Amino acid sequence: MKCRIYRSENKPETYLYLADKFAVEDLPEELQQVFGEPRFVMSLLLSPQRKLAQVDVSTVMTALESNGYFLQLPPKTPTEEQITQWLS
């Protein structure tokens, strides 16, 4: 499955995967406003065997098939309390 990946200018570490035949203009209006101006990162061929850095490829592929897009949010950063526990 071929897709295009865009990064958000408004939201750091936020990426949008679009199915090959899905246009940015097809996104829900609210998502377009929050995401801001999309900046093209790359085209990618997804398959069940492919590994992605932040998210499971099957989750992305399912979303692309059903919605035409997948929104990857920034990873959650640990709270101070969690960091303190790790250091103890």
Secondary structure, DSSP 4 states (H G I P E B T S, - for coil): -EEEEEEESSSTT-EEEEETT--GGGS-HHHHHHH-SEEEEEEEE--TT---SSS-HHHHHHHHHHTSEEEEPPPPPPPHHHHHHHH-
